[in-house]
Amino acid sequence: MPESLSSEHYSATLIDHFEHPRNAGRMEDADAEAFVTNPVCGDSMRLFLRFDEGGRIAAASFLSSGCPASIATSSAATEMVTGRTPEEAEALTRDDFAEAVGGLPKSKVHCSVLAAAAVRNAIEAWRRQRAAAQA
């Protein structure tokens, strides 16, 4: 049975991000990417990041499969990290991502954990690539 998108369960912001996801799709010129999955529910997110010359996140996009909350937090995460330094983006918590979509029901908090992990993992991949290129 499909999950209900009623405002009794989800905020208008979350519903909007689910119905009109921002920055969805593969980024062909990404500097880094990360794939994370929740083994319990099967939700997954692939995050792509491109950095500018100064080291700020210039663009972010995502591919996601899962429930509406997972897709919405992925969408919000791309907006939240764009323009930030890697350190600023890494400092974002699962609570920040949940708050950005107007809050999450307790049963969906894992969706914000997925977004936070994808951000951290993509930045770490970018740092490893830069270190290898400079070696």
C-alpha positions as a Markdown table, in Angstrom:
| # | Residue | x | y | z |
|---|---|---|---|---|
| 1 | Met | 0.0 | 0.0 | 0.0 |
| 2 | Pro | 1.5 | 3.4 | -1.0 |
| 3 | Glu | 2.5 | 5.7 | 1.8 |
| 4 | Ser | 0.2 | 8.6 | 2.5 |
| 5 | Leu | 1.5 | 12.1 | 1.7 |
| 6 | Ser | -1.1 | 13.8 | 3.9 |
| 7 | Ser | -0.2 | 16.8 | 5.9 |
| 8 | Glu | -1.1 | 14.8 | 9.0 |
| 9 | His | 2.1 | 12.8 | 8.5 |
| 10 | Tyr | 4.4 | 15.3 | 6.5 |
| 11 | Ser | 5.0 | 19.0 | 6.4 |
| 12 | Ala | 4.1 | 21.0 | 3.3 |
| 13 | Thr | 7.8 | 21.6 | 2.8 |
| 14 | Leu | 8.6 | 17.8 | 2.7 |
| 15 | Ile | 5.7 | 17.2 | 0.3 |
| 16 | Asp | 7.0 | 19.9 | -2.0 |
| 17 | His | 10.5 | 18.5 | -2.0 |
| 18 | Phe | 9.1 | 15.0 | -2.7 |
| 19 | Glu | 6.8 | 16.2 | -5.5 |
| 20 | His | 9.3 | 18.7 | -7.0 |
| 21 | Pro | 12.8 | 17.4 | -6.0 |
| 22 | Arg | 15.6 | 19.9 | -6.5 |
| 23 | Asn | 18.8 | 19.0 | -8.2 |
| 24 | Ala | 17.7 | 15.4 | -8.9 |
| 25 | Gly | 19.8 | 13.4 | -11.4 |
| 26 | Arg | 23.3 | 12.3 | -12.1 |
| 27 | Met | 26.0 | 15.0 | -12.3 |
| 28 | Glu | 28.3 | 14.1 | -15.1 |
| 29 | Asp | 31.1 | 16.5 | -14.1 |
| 30 | Ala | 31.1 | 15.7 | -10.3 |
| 31 | Asp | 34.3 | 16.0 | -8.4 |
| 32 | Ala | 33.0 | 13.5 | -5.8 |
| 33 | Glu | 30.2 | 11.1 | -5.2 |
| 34 | Ala | 29.0 | 8.9 | -2.4 |
| 35 | Phe | 26.4 | 6.1 | -2.2 |
| 36 | Val | 24.7 | 5.2 | 1.1 |
| 37 | Thr | 21.9 | 2.8 | 1.8 |
| 38 | Asn | 19.8 | 1.8 | 4.8 |
| 39 | Pro | 20.0 | -1.9 | 5.0 |
| 40 | Val | 16.8 | -2.1 | 7.1 |
| 41 | Cys | 14.4 | -0.2 | 4.9 |
| 42 | Gly | 16.3 | -0.3 | 1.6 |
| 43 | Asp | 16.3 | 3.5 | 1.0 |
| 44 | Ser | 19.4 | 4.7 | -0.8 |
| 45 | Met | 21.0 | 7.9 | -1.9 |
| 46 | Arg | 23.8 | 8.7 | -4.3 |
| 47 | Leu | 25.1 | 12.3 | -3.8 |
| 48 | Phe | 27.2 | 14.1 | -6.4 |
| 49 | Leu | 29.3 | 17.2 | -5.5 |
| 50 | Arg | 31.2 | 19.7 | -7.6 |
| 51 | Phe | 33.6 | 22.1 | -6.0 |
| 52 | Asp | 34.8 | 25.5 | -7.1 |
| 53 | Glu | 38.4 | 26.8 | -7.3 |
| 54 | Gly | 38.1 | 28.0 | -3.7 |
| 55 | Gly | 37.0 | 24.7 | -2.4 |
| 56 | Arg | 33.4 | 25.5 | -1.8 |
| 57 | Ile | 30.6 | 23.2 | -2.9 |
| 58 | Ala | 29.5 | 24.8 | -6.2 |
| 59 | Ala | 26.8 | 22.3 | -7.1 |
| 60 | Ala | 25.1 | 19.2 | -5.7 |
| 61 | Ser | 22.7 | 16.6 | -7.1 |
| 62 | Phe | 21.3 | 13.3 | -6.1 |
| 63 | Leu | 19.8 | 10.0 | -7.1 |
| 64 | Ser | 17.6 | 8.5 | -4.5 |
| 65 | Ser | 15.2 | 5.6 | -4.1 |
| 66 | Gly | 12.9 | 5.1 | -1.1 |
| 67 | Cys | 10.1 | 6.7 | 0.7 |
| 68 | Pro | 8.9 | 10.3 | 0.2 |
| 69 | Ala | 10.9 | 11.4 | 3.3 |
| 70 | Ser | 14.1 | 9.9 | 1.9 |
| 71 | Ile | 13.7 | 11.7 | -1.5 |
| 72 | Ala | 12.7 | 15.0 | 0.2 |
| 73 | Thr | 15.7 | 15.0 | 2.6 |
| 74 | Ser | 18.0 | 14.2 | -0.3 |
| 75 | Ser | 16.6 | 17.1 | -2.3 |
| 76 | Ala | 16.9 | 19.5 | 0.7 |
| 77 | Ala | 20.4 | 18.3 | 1.4 |
| 78 | Thr | 21.6 | 19.4 | -2.1 |
| 79 | Glu | 20.2 | 22.9 | -1.5 |
| 80 | Met | 21.7 | 23.1 | 2.0 |
| 81 | Val | 25.3 | 22.1 | 1.0 |
| 82 | Thr | 25.6 | 24.2 | -2.1 |
| 83 | Gly | 27.8 | 27.3 | -1.5 |
| 84 | Arg | 29.2 | 25.9 | 1.8 |
| 85 | Thr | 32.8 | 24.9 | 2.5 |
| 86 | Pro | 33.3 | 21.2 | 3.1 |
| 87 | Glu | 33.7 | 21.9 | 6.9 |
| 88 | Glu | 30.4 | 23.8 | 7.0 |
| 89 | Ala | 28.6 | 21.0 | 5.0 |
| 90 | Glu | 30.1 | 18.3 | 7.3 |
| 91 | Ala | 28.8 | 20.2 | 10.4 |
| 92 | Leu | 25.2 | 19.8 | 9.2 |
| 93 | Thr | 23.5 | 17.2 | 11.3 |
| 94 | Arg | 20.6 | 14.9 | 10.8 |
| 95 | Asp | 18.5 | 17.3 | 12.8 |
| 96 | Asp | 19.4 | 20.1 | 10.3 |
| 97 | Phe | 18.3 | 18.0 | 7.4 |
| 98 | Ala | 15.1 | 17.0 | 9.2 |
| 99 | Glu | 14.3 | 20.6 | 10.1 |
| 100 | Ala | 14.9 | 21.7 | 6.5 |
| 101 | Val | 11.9 | 19.6 | 5.4 |
| 102 | Gly | 9.7 | 20.7 | 8.3 |
| 103 | Gly | 10.5 | 17.8 | 10.6 |
| 104 | Leu | 10.2 | 14.1 | 10.2 |
| 105 | Pro | 8.0 | 11.5 | 12.0 |
| 106 | Lys | 10.1 | 9.3 | 14.4 |
| 107 | Ser | 9.8 | 6.4 | 12.0 |
| 108 | Lys | 11.5 | 8.5 | 9.2 |
| 109 | Val | 14.4 | 10.0 | 11.1 |
| 110 | His | 16.7 | 7.5 | 9.4 |
| 111 | Cys | 16.1 | 9.5 | 6.2 |
| 112 | Ser | 18.0 | 12.5 | 7.6 |
| 113 | Val | 20.7 | 10.2 | 8.8 |
| 114 | Leu | 21.1 | 8.9 | 5.2 |
| 115 | Ala | 21.5 | 12.5 | 3.9 |
| 116 | Ala | 24.1 | 13.4 | 6.6 |
| 117 | Ala | 26.1 | 10.3 | 5.8 |
| 118 | Ala | 26.1 | 10.9 | 2.1 |
| 119 | Val | 27.4 | 14.5 | 2.6 |
| 120 | Arg | 30.2 | 13.3 | 4.9 |
| 121 | Asn | 31.1 | 10.4 | 2.6 |
| 122 | Ala | 31.2 | 12.5 | -0.6 |
| 123 | Ile | 33.4 | 15.2 | 1.1 |
| 124 | Glu | 35.7 | 12.5 | 2.3 |
| 125 | Ala | 35.9 | 11.0 | -1.2 |
| 126 | Trp | 36.8 | 14.4 | -2.5 |
| 127 | Arg | 39.5 | 14.9 | 0.0 |
| 128 | Arg | 41.0 | 11.5 | -0.8 |
| 129 | Gln | 41.0 | 12.3 | -4.5 |
| 130 | Arg | 42.7 | 15.7 | -3.9 |
| 131 | Ala | 45.3 | 14.1 | -1.7 |
| 132 | Ala | 46.1 | 11.4 | -4.3 |
| 133 | Ala | 46.3 | 14.0 | -7.0 |
| 134 | Gln | 48.8 | 16.1 | -5.0 |
| 135 | Ala | 50.9 | 13.1 | -4.0 |
